[in-house]
């Protein structure tokens, strides 16, 4: 039994060191090679026809394993609120869309310092690809570059009317 302790100890160290990586899925390098690429993918994963769910598997590869999502707005009484959740919480059961939904970026402002960037991304949405927008808004997205790729660390949008 005692001759197994070094082996078990080495296995435990390996598990502890690799555990954070176990949550990260392998991303398509084209999705995470630049700020432009990850923002393009960010909008593609939520867009699609009725009857299909969002592309959670691909979206998960864009997000850091500890990323957060926040949705702000106003309740019926006009009180401001914010709901913070994980990406998994945002997708919930990832049920198919009841209506077609396409969202795309229309304007962007980027502030970058070193390996971090903050993106203020204005968007429009329609019921068909390149269709007439029925809504729009702003996503505020925090990105981090780990030396090899970009990660979405968190994002937030506000459902309130301007």
C-alpha positions as CSV (number, residue, x, y, z in Angstrom):
1,X,0.0,0.0,0.0
2,X,2.7,2.5,0.9
3,X,4.5,2.1,-2.4
4,X,1.3,3.5,-4.1
5,X,1.4,6.8,-2.2
6,X,3.9,8.5,-4.5
7,X,1.8,7.4,-7.6
8,X,-1.4,8.6,-6.0
9,X,0.2,11.8,-4.9
10,X,1.4,12.5,-8.4
11,X,-2.0,11.7,-9.8
12,X,-3.6,14.1,-7.3
13,X,-1.2,16.9,-8.2
14,X,-2.0,16.3,-11.9
15,X,-5.7,16.4,-11.3
16,X,-5.5,19.6,-9.3
17,X,-3.3,21.3,-11.9
18,X,-5.4,20.3,-14.9
19,X,-8.9,20.7,-13.3
20,X,-9.4,24.3,-14.5
21,X,-8.6,23.2,-18.1
22,X,-11.2,20.4,-18.0
23,X,-14.0,22.9,-18.2
24,X,-12.6,24.7,-21.3
25,X,-13.5,23.2,-24.7
26,X,-11.2,23.5,-27.6
27,X,-12.2,26.5,-29.7
28,X,-11.9,26.9,-33.4
29,X,-8.7,29.0,-33.7
30,X,-10.4,31.2,-36.3
31,X,-13.0,32.2,-33.6
32,X,-10.5,33.4,-31.0
33,X,-7.5,34.7,-32.9
34,X,-8.5,38.4,-32.8
35,X,-11.0,40.7,-31.2
36,X,-12.8,40.9,-34.6
37,X,-13.0,37.1,-34.8
38,X,-14.4,36.6,-31.3
39,X,-17.0,39.3,-31.6
40,X,-18.1,37.9,-34.9
41,X,-18.5,34.5,-33.3
42,X,-20.2,36.0,-30.3
43,X,-23.1,37.2,-32.5
44,X,-23.2,34.1,-34.7
45,X,-23.8,31.7,-31.8
46,X,-27.1,33.3,-30.8
47,X,-28.5,33.7,-34.3
48,X,-30.6,31.3,-36.2
49,X,-34.0,30.1,-37.4
50,X,-37.0,29.2,-35.3
51,X,-37.0,25.6,-34.1
52,X,-33.2,25.5,-33.4
53,X,-31.4,26.3,-30.2
54,X,-28.5,28.6,-29.8
55,X,-25.0,27.1,-30.5
56,X,-24.1,26.6,-26.8
57,X,-21.3,24.2,-27.6
58,X,-19.5,26.8,-29.8
59,X,-20.4,29.7,-27.4
60,X,-18.8,27.8,-24.5
61,X,-15.5,27.7,-26.4
62,X,-15.5,31.5,-26.7
63,X,-16.1,32.0,-22.9
64,X,-13.5,31.5,-20.2
65,X,-14.7,28.7,-17.8
66,X,-15.3,31.4,-15.1
67,X,-17.1,33.9,-17.4
68,X,-20.2,35.7,-16.2
69,X,-23.3,37.1,-18.0
70,X,-25.4,39.9,-16.7
71,X,-28.7,41.2,-17.9
72,X,-29.8,44.6,-16.6
73,X,-33.2,46.3,-17.0
74,X,-36.1,47.9,-15.2
75,X,-38.9,46.1,-13.5
76,X,-42.6,47.1,-13.9
77,X,-42.2,49.8,-11.3
78,X,-39.2,51.4,-13.0
79,X,-36.7,50.0,-10.5
80,X,-33.3,49.1,-12.0
81,X,-32.1,45.5,-11.6
82,X,-29.3,43.3,-12.8
83,X,-29.3,39.5,-13.0
84,X,-25.8,37.9,-13.0
85,X,-25.3,34.3,-14.1
86,X,-23.0,31.8,-15.7
87,X,-23.2,31.1,-19.4
88,X,-24.9,27.8,-18.6
89,X,-27.5,29.8,-16.6
90,X,-28.0,32.1,-19.6
91,X,-28.7,29.2,-21.9
92,X,-30.8,27.3,-19.3
93,X,-32.3,24.2,-21.1
94,X,-31.3,25.7,-24.5
95,X,-34.7,25.1,-25.9
96,X,-35.2,25.8,-29.6
97,X,-36.1,29.4,-30.5
98,X,-39.8,30.0,-30.8
99,X,-39.1,32.7,-33.4
100,X,-36.2,33.3,-35.8
101,X,-33.5,35.6,-34.4
102,X,-30.5,37.1,-36.1
103,X,-28.3,39.6,-34.3
104,X,-25.3,41.4,-35.7
105,X,-22.9,44.2,-34.7
106,X,-23.5,47.6,-36.2
107,X,-20.8,49.6,-34.4
108,X,-18.0,49.0,-32.0
109,X,-15.7,50.9,-29.6
110,X,-12.7,49.1,-28.2
111,X,-10.5,50.1,-25.3
112,X,-7.4,47.9,-24.9
113,X,-4.5,47.7,-22.5
114,X,-2.1,44.9,-22.6
115,X,-3.9,41.6,-22.6
116,X,-7.3,43.0,-21.7
117,X,-9.9,44.7,-23.9
118,X,-13.3,46.2,-23.3
119,X,-15.7,46.2,-26.2
120,X,-18.8,48.4,-26.4
121,X,-20.7,46.7,-29.2
122,X,-23.9,48.2,-30.7
123,X,-26.2,45.6,-32.3
124,X,-29.3,45.2,-34.3
125,X,-31.6,42.2,-34.5
126,X,-34.2,40.9,-37.0
127,X,-36.3,37.9,-37.8
128,X,-34.3,37.0,-40.9
129,X,-30.6,37.3,-41.9
130,X,-29.9,40.8,-43.0
131,X,-33.5,41.7,-42.4
132,X,-35.1,44.9,-41.2
133,X,-34.1,45.4,-37.5
134,X,-36.9,45.2,-35.0
135,X,-34.7,46.0,-32.1
136,X,-31.1,47.0,-31.1
137,X,-29.0,47.8,-28.2
138,X,-25.5,47.6,-26.7
139,X,-23.5,44.7,-25.4
140,X,-20.6,45.5,-23.2
141,X,-18.0,42.7,-23.4
142,X,-14.8,42.1,-21.4
143,X,-12.1,40.2,-23.2
144,X,-8.8,38.7,-22.1
145,X,-5.9,37.4,-24.2
146,X,-3.9,34.5,-22.5
147,X,-1.0,34.7,-24.8
148,X,-2.5,32.3,-27.3
149,X,-6.1,33.3,-27.8
150,X,-8.9,35.7,-26.8
151,X,-11.5,34.7,-24.1
152,X,-14.8,36.4,-23.2
153,X,-14.5,37.0,-19.5
154,X,-18.0,38.5,-19.2
155,X,-20.7,40.5,-20.9
156,X,-23.8,42.5,-20.1
157,X,-26.7,44.1,-21.9
158,X,-29.5,46.3,-20.7
159,X,-33.1,45.6,-21.7
160,X,-34.3,49.1,-20.7
161,X,-35.5,51.5,-23.3
162,X,-33.2,54.5,-23.8
